[in-house]
Amino acid sequence: MKIAAAQLTCIPADVTANAASATALAAEARDRGAELLVLPELALTGYELDALAEDPSLWVSDADDPRLDGLRSSGIAVAVNVALRTPHPLPAIATLVYGADGAHLTTYAKQHLYQQEQAAFTPGTEDGRFELGGLRFCLGICFDNHFPDLAARGAADGCRVHLASSLYGTGDGVTERATVYPGLAKEHGLYVVLANHVGPAGPWTGCGGAAIWAPDGTLLAEADALTPAVATAEIPTPL
């Protein structure tokens, strides 16, 4: 099964424009033979916490929110990370996963909120799992992936691929990106797929480098240009 990791430059707080950009990357990934596309953290708004706090219309209402129709009808399975409305006053940072037919497969809400996120979002409490193309997947979102027990639980539950929608910036983020994800792959025997921002992303500048690592930590694919792009790699299906 071919999987694509996206790097995306978001227009701040413009859900319509960012959904269109994400849909274009989905079409590119599909045309390159990928069956699943993973998008970065808060892909529909950018990492714009002030705007998200001030304007709840930027929150996705649920898995059927019509602003996701383009992605759901792109002909490829998609994992898209959004600010998702919850029963609580604050939204969650959540990954919604859809099959190629547009059916909702699962939702995972970020459990480990990073610093300033703690005042703006509700943490998740349950792990995310889904199956597609004969593979079992687990999910993590950015700072989640600094807590190895999350991926460890996925591996123990029979998952083969760990999907990470993230934001790593230039500077220290480059080093973290290059160590955390191959480390997770090697420690837990998982394929690890990282989607990241590239260019302006709230208070940071996304460093790009969307990538896929093998279970031994070997880099299989990486988007090297500092522009929106996808990196693809083939993940073998267990016999």
Order of alpha helices (4+ residues) and beta strands (2+ residues): beta-alpha-beta-alpha-alpha-beta-beta-beta-beta-beta-alpha-beta-alpha-beta-beta-beta-beta-beta
